[in-house]
Amino acid sequence: MNPSYDVVIVGGGIQGAGVAQAAAVHGYRTLLLEQHTLAAGTSSRSSKLVHGGLRYLESGRIRLVRESLREREILLRIAPGLVARRDFFIPLYASSRRTKGHVHAGLWLYRLLAGGSVAGFERVPARAWEALDGLETAGLKAVFRYGDAQTDDVALTRAVARSAEEFGAEIHIGTRFVGAERAGVGYEVRSVREGVVATCETRTLVNATGPWVAQTLSRVLPGPPRLPLELVAGTHIITEGVLGKGCYYVEAPSDHRGVFILPWRGRILTGTTERLYGGDPALVAPTPAEIAYLQETLAAYFPGLPTSVAESFAGLRVLPKSGRDLNGRSREVVLLADAPRPRFISIFGGKLTGYRRTAEQVMERLKLVLPGRIPRADTSRLLLPVG
Ligand SMILES: Cc1cc2nc3c(=O)[nH]c(=O)nc-3n(C[C@H](O)[C@H](O)[C@H](O)COP(=O)(O)OP(=O)(O)OC[C@H]3O[C@@H](n4cnc5c(N)ncnc54)[C@H](O)[C@@H]3O)c2cc1C
């Protein structure tokens, strides 16, 4: 068999687009299969932050935060039209669980892990609180400001996919992967588009189907390694109003979880929640209780803003199964291969922010079995196309 592709990727979210870009840039014949449209899954339902994840410091995920901060800096450089630096504010009240010392120490570490290359953090003086978009000032004891970044997750995914196409990758939208079987030096892959079945051969296959990762695994023969996992749903609401100063990271009044209140396309995005989800990934949706929890949080911090919901959406995180509570679970991406010299790799979990590094890690492993090629660019320096 002389395979038509070196790398076939299933899934057109940020991870699949990232691997398609990395594979094409490394000079490989690349095909990406997406059943719906690009970013149809979790990659259109995130909090739209490109960040280290300040809250992960609380669960000791130092390496994850450091790597994500490094990727944030790269994305600010290579996607200036898509990833923008924003001011974030953390208000602390008499009722807050986190103390000033706690937040100060966290932001100090966050800056240190970012390599000191970013704007630092500061206490916002009390005289400036009134200018913070109508933030509740009763009981307010301190406000911290730090820098992080925001993106449009769909636009970012499309830009990465377009970059992949510019380097020769084929992207087949509306094409569902239905199965693959080990054959010759790789896999024979079957897909369906508008009822028509097509087959192709590939040296390597990548499962980047996010919340569908387990379904995809069950369609591959012989069965590749699996990871016990859980899907965790997170909801956001969009409400009317303007946040001109930046983004807010607050404690939900009912359970003290961290919640973001963010400016988003002239309105306000509030999220997120966390609950275990056992249903069909395609059917995940916000629950009334989640929406009420987010409305209550928004109203507590911005009492002057309307809380009626213009839109809401839910997305799914893929987390390794463990005894820890949802907040304390690892957010690190796991790559599971069929062999030390892999022909098949599944991507479990991860963050939007880390897509580029994950893709490079996938390619490092696939290159062990792929023919040698001279890379045509470096994805850490390659500007992403805008528009
Ligand atoms: C609520 C929430 C908030 C988040 N916020 C952030 C954030 O602010 N910053 C951050 O860095 N990360 C964030 N994340 C994490 C980030 O959004 C995800 O890690 C990322 O979007 C996952 O991308 P993915 O490509 O793995 O999966 P997906 O985006 O779900 O892509 C999988 C794709 O596979 C396709 N597919 C499935 N089965 C098939 C098949 N048989 N054939 C063809 N195609 C198929 C699907 O249609 C889908 O498009 C958040 C996650 C959640 C849930």
The ligand as a Tripos MOL2 file, in Angstrom:
@<TRIPOS>MOLECULE
LIG
   53    58     1     0     0
SMALL
NO_CHARGES

@<TRIPOS>ATOM
      1 C1        -16.9010   25.5030   29.5020 C.3       1 LIG1
      2 C2        -15.4970   25.4720   28.9710 C.ar      1 LIG1
      3 C3        -14.7240   26.6280   28.9930 C.ar      1 LIG1
      4 C4        -13.4140   26.6020   28.5040 C.ar      1 LIG1
      5 N1        -12.6920   27.7510   28.4900 N.ar      1 LIG1
      6 C5        -11.4420   27.7400   28.0300 C.ar      1 LIG1
      7 C6        -10.6950   28.9530   27.9570 C.ar      1 LIG1
      8 O1        -11.1980   30.0400   28.2690 O.2       1 LIG1
      9 N2         -9.4120   28.8810   27.5330 N.ar      1 LIG1
     10 C7         -8.8320   27.7050   27.1690 C.ar      1 LIG1
     11 O2         -7.6550   27.7210   26.8290 O.2       1 LIG1
     12 N3         -9.5350   26.5360   27.1630 N.ar      1 LIG1
     13 C8        -10.8200   26.5390   27.5750 C.ar      1 LIG1
     14 N4        -11.5510   25.3920   27.5630 N.ar      1 LIG1
     15 C9        -10.9630   24.1810   26.9860 C.3       1 LIG1
     16 C10       -11.0680   24.2290   25.4620 C.3       1 LIG1
     17 O3        -12.2340   24.8680   25.0450 O.3       1 LIG1
     18 C11       -11.0370   22.8150   24.9140 C.3       1 LIG1
     19 O4         -9.9020   22.1680   25.4240 O.3       1 LIG1
     20 C12       -10.9270   22.7720   23.4050 C.3       1 LIG1
     21 O5        -11.8570   23.6110   22.7810 O.3       1 LIG1
     22 C13       -11.1280   21.3270   22.9530 C.3       1 LIG1
     23 O6        -10.9190   21.2830   21.5740 O.3       1 LIG1
     24 P1        -10.9700   19.9010   20.8040 P.3       1 LIG1
     25 O7        -10.5150   20.1720   19.4230 O.co2     1 LIG1
     26 O8        -10.2610   18.8580   21.5870 O.co2     1 LIG1
     27 O9        -12.5040   19.4480   20.8450 O.3       1 LIG1
     28 P2        -13.7580   20.0310   20.0450 P.3       1 LIG1
     29 O10       -13.6740   21.4770   19.8580 O.co2     1 LIG1
     30 O11       -14.9820   19.5090   20.7080 O.co2     1 LIG1
     31 O12       -13.6050   19.3770   18.6070 O.3       1 LIG1
     32 C14       -13.9230   18.0360   18.3340 C.3       1 LIG1
     33 C15       -14.4790   17.9950   16.9280 C.3       1 LIG1
     34 O13       -14.5590   16.6290   16.4970 O.3       1 LIG1
     35 C16       -15.6720   16.5330   15.6250 C.3       1 LIG1
     36 N5        -16.0320   15.1160   15.5090 N.ar      1 LIG1
     37 C17       -16.4890   14.3070   16.4960 C.ar      1 LIG1
     38 N6        -16.7140   13.0740   16.0050 N.ar      1 LIG1
     39 C18       -16.4090   13.1020   14.6880 C.ar      1 LIG1
     40 C19       -16.4450   12.1240   13.6360 C.ar      1 LIG1
     41 N7        -16.8520   10.8670   13.8400 N.pl3     1 LIG1
     42 N8        -16.0600   12.5140   12.3880 N.ar      1 LIG1
     43 C20       -15.6280   13.7910   12.1570 C.ar      1 LIG1
     44 N9        -15.5890   14.7390   13.1130 N.ar      1 LIG1
     45 C21       -15.9570   14.4100   14.3630 C.ar      1 LIG1
     46 C22       -16.7170   17.4030   16.3090 C.3       1 LIG1
     47 O14       -17.7400   17.7910   15.4210 O.3       1 LIG1
     48 C23       -15.8880   18.5730   16.8140 C.3       1 LIG1
     49 O15       -15.8680   19.6640   15.9150 O.3       1 LIG1
     50 C24       -12.8700   25.3950   28.0140 C.ar      1 LIG1
     51 C25       -13.6510   24.2320   27.9800 C.ar      1 LIG1
     52 C26       -14.9610   24.2740   28.4450 C.ar      1 LIG1
     53 C27       -15.7990   23.0440   28.3770 C.3       1 LIG1
@<TRIPOS>BOND
     1     1     2 1
     2     2     3 ar
     3     2    52 ar
     4     3     4 ar
     5     4     5 ar
     6     4    50 ar
     7     5     6 ar
     8     6     7 ar
     9     6    13 1
    10     7     8 2
    11     7     9 ar
    12     9    10 ar
    13    10    11 2
    14    10    12 ar
    15    12    13 ar
    16    13    14 ar
    17    14    15 1
    18    14    50 ar
    19    15    16 1
    20    16    17 1
    21    16    18 1
    22    18    19 1
    23    18    20 1
    24    20    21 1
    25    20    22 1
    26    22    23 1
    27    23    24 1
    28    24    25 2
    29    24    26 1
    30    24    27 1
    31    27    28 1
    32    28    29 2
    33    28    30 1
    34    28    31 1
    35    31    32 1
    36    32    33 1
    37    33    34 1
    38    33    48 1
    39    34    35 1
    40    35    36 1
    41    35    46 1
    42    36    37 ar
    43    36    45 ar
    44    37    38 ar
    45    38    39 ar
    46    39    40 ar
    47    39    45 ar
    48    40    41 1
    49    40    42 ar
    50    42    43 ar
    51    43    44 ar
    52    44    45 ar
    53    46    47 1
    54    46    48 1
    55    48    49 1
    56    50    51 ar
    57    51    52 ar
    58    52    53 1
@<TRIPOS>SUBSTRUCTURE
     1 LIG1         1 GROUP 0 **** ****
